Amino acid sequence: MPSDFHTEELAASYAALILHDANVPVKAESITSLCKAANVTIQPFWPKLFQQVFTSRSVGDFLVSSVGAAPAAAAGGAPAAAASSSAPAKKEEPKKEEKKEESEEEDMGFGLFD
């Protein structure tokens, strides 16, 4: 399988996520093994780089910090902060709207996995 720089980085990233999900320490050997099992050839520096990065911080730390840095989260965070300081009656109104939207989707007769 031909490999390029982006594919190699992506493969190493996915391997780190798989290891994190399995509660296995992110080590260079593990990343290399997963990439070989997926039939993806990567340069030897990628596993070493990811091992160095994830010895000081966990994959979960990166996932949490990337969510907080997202522009959509920052834009959506301001109204949520304003709503939390308002009266409880105002909080109930958006919930009712969300339930209404969900029921509309159910009435259409199709779902995500149908």
Buried (B, 14 or more C-beta within 10 A) or exposed (E): EEEEEEBBBEBBBBBBBBBBEEEEEBBBEBBBBBBEEBEBEBEEEBBBBBBEEBEEEEBEEBEEEEEEEEEEEEEEEEEEEEEEEEEEEEEEEEEEEEEEEEEEEEEEEEEEEE
